[in-house]
Amino acid sequence: MEKRKVYYNNPQLEFQQAQAHTSVIVGGRRLGKTHGFASPWTLRNVQQMPRSSGGVVGAAFQRILTQTLPGTLQALEDMGYRRDLHYYVGHRPPKSAGFAKPVREPARYDHVISWYNGSIWYLISQDIPGTSNSLTLQYLLVDEAKFVDFDKLKDETFPANGGFKGPWAGCPWLNSMLIMSDMPATKKGSWFLKYREEMDKELIAAILQLVQDIYDLKQKPQNTYTKKLLYQKRLLLAQFRSVAVYYREWSSIENVELLGKKYIAQMKRDLPPLVFQTSIMCIRPGKLKDGFYPALSDKYHLYTAYNNSYLQNLDYDLKKAAEQDCRQDGDVDLDKPISIAFDYNANINWLVAGQKDGMKMKVLKSFYVKYERKLRELVDDFCNYYRFHHSREVVYYFDNTALGSNYAVSDEDFASVICSQFEKNGWNVTRVHIGNPLKHHEKYLMIDQALKGQKYLFVQINEQNNEALVPAMRQTGVKVGAYGFQKDKSGEKLAETEEDRLEYRTDGTDAFDTLFVGMNFYSYETAARGVGMGVMRG
């Protein structure tokens, strides 16, 4: 195999020297978690435990397919390992490959990566039931741990990582575990931070010292004494590693030699402060204050939903998986119209889309455009994403702010521009005029009751398809006005800055509010029949 030099930053080098049995890496974006941590770790286990079985855990198969696997396979490529030569993805290796067989061969290979020496990785996605049932694993990699459901992990997957020792009983990494993530911003995603208290710092220091001692001994002339001492230190090192817990928090700045200062500056400019602090600087967030949506809960109101039948039929074609559209979504009913609402501004325009599901208001996806891209481009983005939708119908809820205004378009009002652009894309529009916008204190009370499950449709938001809307809702403040609680919109007209991005202000939340009012008080069935005040076909 061709030899090549590989650069590792200081955190990666320390991790590879420690090689603890249980490792938890909380690192900023582009720290090099895949290339410098996960890939060397999994390859070591493949080679040190031939014919073994490991598990790669992700919150969803879509995440494994579009985020975990592309980086992992690229890292393997950079290290000289070739797909369909050294390993196969998603199907049994052909006999002509001459691969060894795993000690415990899987019944099916559709979620398996097979290696030349008989080692295998199971791809375990929590949104596909049973992917870790009845497995016996020798090691476990948990990727993007802040999105992983800890209850499912400890009930379904942790038990699989133990028991059968096979021919690997003497390996210090038998039943080892690597957990990786950037810093979580929510309590639900913080389950792995507890490992910090479980790390024995003195034990890790002793391991690193033994690594240095062994290196120094290998530089000396080899004789009976040095060989015996090397053996003793290596044995002690293996014993220490087999029981060690290693926990580290590192910011993206640790990899600044490769990223460059411009990347850090760009992330500070493009990300909201909370995301920059957690995802880049790896700072633990403090307790957030209540805002306009105080009852919004990660546990009850946020969800993920992928169409795994479609994703699995891609046969691990990672390029196709990267082309995201509504076929990957598991929550959209392709035969029913999609309800939409907008917010209109000179510098940013929003579209929020949802569908009613029983007594639930599902917020399927949100879109926004900025500056020179206006409402027509926003509608085009929606139509492109949902181009495989069967009915090609939308129910457009709008209030008086959409009428007689044109500062985001040409000489037509917002509602006319939106409807004409949908029709240009071949979509049918049911226009539902809901009159004057509700007062803030009225919306605050109604949405709060809905979020608490007391009244109205229960709000559920597809977290992955609303990446800007969710933090915007979390950061929307309140102020007390003459009529009670009001949404604090004081920052909307300020110039955009590095620390204050347009998409994380209150504009998108206004579109959500309009959609909430429309879906709760102007039913789709009534709108489709053209019955009720302000309803007309476009």
C-alpha positions, 0 to 999 in steps of 0.5 A: 500500500502506498505510504503517505504523510497524514497531518493530525492536530494536537487533540487527535494526537492525544486521543490516539496516544490515550486509546482508552476503552471508552472515549467521549469527544466533544468537539467543535465543527471541523475539528477533524472528528471523522478523519482524526478520531473515528477513522483511526479508532474503527480501523484499529478495532478492525485490525486488532480484532479480525472477524469481529463486529462493531456498531456505528450508531446514528439517530436516523438512517438519513444522517448516517447516509448523508453525514456519517458515511460520506466523511468516513468513506472519504477518510478511509480513501485518504488512508488508502482503503478503497471501497469494493476492494478493502471493504464493501457497503450494503451487500455481501462481499463476492467470493472472488474478493477472498474476504474472511468471514466474521465469527458471527455472520449476519443474516443480511448485509443491507446495513453492513460494511464488510472488511477484508479480514472478516470484520464487519460494521453494523449501521444502526439507525434509531429510526429503523426498528430492530437494527440493533436487536439480537446483535453481539458487538465488540465495539460501538461508535456513536456519531452525532451523539447530541441527536441520539435518543439515550433511552433507546441507546441504553435499552437497545444498543448498549446491551449488544456491546458485551457478553461474547468475548470470542477470540478477542478476550485479551484485547484492551478494546474489546467492547470499547466505545467512542462517542462523538458530538459537538456541544449540545444546546439542549438538556435532552442532547446532553446525556454524554456530558456525564462522562467528564466526571467518570474520567480518571485524570491520573489514569489518563496521565499515566497512560500518556506517560507510558506511551512516552516511556515505550517510545523512549525505550524503543530508541535505545539499543535493544537487549534482554533488559530493554525487551523485558522492560518494554514487555512489562510497560506494554502489558501495563499500558494495555491494562490501563487502557482496558479500564480507562475513560477518556473525555475531552472538550475541544473548540474548532480553534484547535484545528485552526492550522487547517481551517484558517482564521477566516473560517472561524470569523465566517462561522462567527458571522454566519451562526447565531451566538448560541450556535457559535458558542456550542458548535464552534467554541464548544462552550456549555450553554447556560440556562435560557430565559423564557421567551415568546414560546416558553412551552416549546420543548425539545422532547414534545414538540421537535421530531425527525421523520425520514422516508427510510424506504426511499433512502434504503433503495438508493443502495448507498449511492451517497451522491443521490442521498445528498440531493435532498427533496421531499422524497426523503421526508417521512412526515409529508402526505404527498396526496394532500395539499400543503398549508403555507404562510409567509412573512414579508420584509425588504431583506428577508422573506420566509415561507413556513409549510405544514400539514394537519395530522389528526389533532397535530399541526406538523410544521414540515419545513421552512424556507427563507431568502435574503436580499436580492432573492425575493418572493418569487425565488422563495416560491421556486425553492418550495416548488423545487423541493416538493416537485415530487408532491402528487397533488401540487396544491397549497393552501395559502394563509395570509393576513392584511400585511400581504395586501397592498404592499410591494416593498419585497416585489415589483408593482404587485402585492405580496399575495398576487406575486406568490399565487402567480409564481405558484401557478407558473410552477404548475401548482394550484393555490387555495387563497385564505384571507384571515383578515387583520393579524391577531394581537400579540398577547392573543397569539401568545396565549393561544400558541402557549395553550397549544404547546402545552396540549391544553387547546388547539392543534398540538404543534410538532416541528420537523427539527431537521427541516427547520434549522433556522426557524427552531433557534429563531423561536427559541430566541424570540423575546417578550416585552410587556405592553399595554395588552400584556405579553408582546413579541419583542420585534425591536431588532427586525429593522437593524442592519445585519451583523456577524452576531445578529443574523437576519434568519435568527430574528423574529421574521420567521416566527411571524410566518409560523404564527400566521400558519398556526392561526390559519390551520387552527381557525380556517380548516383545509376542508372549508378552504378547499370548498371556498366556504367562509370569509376571505376564501378564494381559489387562486 
